[in-house]
Every structure is written in C-alpha cells, then in structure tokens.
C-alpha cells in the first residue's frame, strides 16, 4: 500500500474527527487524518463536556484518557439575567481545555492505528476512479475510498452548503489567568443580556475560560466591551480584565439539507450547528462520530444506502437534541422572558427539566 492511500480520510482532528478515526482504525481500516493546525492548539469553545460526551468517551474506551487530563467536575450552574438568577445542579459535567482534550484524542486515534498528519490544510476533494483525491497544502495528495469531513462550521466539502440562520450569533472565547475572577472551581457561571450570553468556568490548570455567543453587530466593536455590556445587563458587578485577546468563529447556528452523500460524510459541526447554551456541542460531535462509523463501514462494503441511513440516524439522534437546544436558545434572545423563567425556576425547581435540554 502506498503511504498516501487510505480506506478513509478524515478531515479535521477535533473531537468528532479524532473519535471517528479512532473507531474506524479499531475496525482494521486504513485511516488518514488531515489536520490543518499543529498541536497543541486551542478552539473557540466553552470547554465543557456534558454527560452524553462523557458517556461517548467511555464507549470509545477513552475513560482513562479523559481521567488523565484531570478535568474539573462542575457541580452546578448559576445563571443570571436582568439581575435575577437561579442555581441549577449539574451532574456528570466536566470542564477541560480544548488544547489538552483535542491533543489527547488525536493521540488516541494515532495509537489505534490512524495516520494523523498535522500542519497541512485540505485544499479540495475530488471524486476520481470510484474514490476520492484529497489535495493538501504543501504535502502529497491522499487517496481514499471514503471521506469523513470534520472541518467545522464553514466546511464546504458536501455539494449542499450549510445555510446560516438569519439570527446566528458569533462565538468568541479567551482563557484568563487563574486570578482573573473569584469563581468557585466547581461552578459554571452564565449571564444573559441583550447582545448575547456569556459563560465562565475554571479549567484543569485553574485558568478561567470565557466563552460567549454575541450578536454580529456587537462583535464588530470591542469584544471585551460587548461582554461587559452582557454582564451589566444581567446585573453582574464582575468585568473582564482589559487587554484580553479573543478568538471568534463564523456565525454559529446553521443547517444542512443533508449530512452525507455517496462516500462522503460530515460529522461534528460540519453537520450544522445550534448555539449550545447548555454545553452540548462536544456531545453532539462525539455522537455523530459514533453514528458515522457503521455507515462508513457499510459504504466501503458496497451499501449504496449507507449515506442515507446515516443522514436519517443523525437527524433522529442528534437532531432531537438540537431541537431542544433551539427552544432554550429562543428564550436566551429575550432577557426579560429569560429572567422571568429564572424566577419561576427558583420557586419551582422541577420546571428546569422542561426548559433545559435533556
């Protein structure tokens, strides 16, 4: 076999890409992973793993890998809007930096037998001879019988591009030093304001992760000032330190007409996205990796319906979670309603089960 010939090429070594590569390599397939960045690298993310994400890692045999990262166990979330707040319990939710988490998953994929190549962006995918040619910047092209794209929000590999929601917000994130805020180690803090929402959690090294979703108009100015406005709207006295450098995403919420076509499958954010107010993003990514694995195996065995089956399964399993997140997202766009809901939850805590995704 030529070193550039694979059964499957996975584009992107984030959680969904590395998990997919690990699962396929464990089934004896020749898997190449093309990642444009060099590790370690950060991503714009809240850095929380919900119970679904933790369970998916356990099913992948990565429980010890996760434990070795020493993630922070988050016990509760404190949410505020318009000077009203509520504290809700969190069970099985962890915080861990994407710098450490993504590198650990990529290493696990390599240990399972996948060939992980970093530092070379994918320039394009073309169909050729019943398979695919994957062109890479500054490196030899790869060939594959199937391709899985885990290239994120702006992925353009599938013939049907994703459609951006007209109200889509922009994601921003930064990591502050350990002394930047006096928040407890086991709590997630969230604030909702007119320009968007903001979350803060401590990471495994005690630094403070700040992640937010903001209206595009707010991002065009000073991001730190926009986040301070969210904090002020929510009634918080805390303000961000000056001079913080934020990274940003393309518009977050978007949909796809199909998440797969013959021989070509999308996973993770490449499938489309809903702003995950309550931290489901990595869980969705890992679930999509689990769902795509048997579909890719079936496609390589000649099943002409494998891509359609994956699309249906993804919409049934991940899509249901996304619809619940969309309901919560709708509330977050109206701070007055959100504040009223927080008051109701304080009076009758079981109402949170109706409001929050489950």
Buried (B, 14 or more C-beta within 10 A) or exposed (E): EEEBBBBBBBBBBBBBBBBBBBBBBBBEBBBBBBBBBEBBBBBBBBBBBBEBBBBBBEEBEBEEBBEEBEBBEBBBBBBBBBEBBBBBEBEEBBBBBBBBBBBBBBBBBBEBBBBBBBBBBBEEBEEEEEBBBBBBEEBEBBBBBBBBBBBBBBBEBBEEEBEBBEEBBBBBBBBBEEEBBEBEEBBBBBBBBBBBBBBBBBBBEEBBBBBBBBBEEBBEEEBBEBBBBBBBBBBBEBEBBEEBEBBEBBBBBBBBEBBBBEBBBBBBBBBBBBBBBBBBBBBBBBBBBBBBBBBBBBBBEEBEEBBBBBBBBBBEBBBEBBEBBBEBBEBBBBBEBBBBBBBBBBEEEEBBEEBBBE
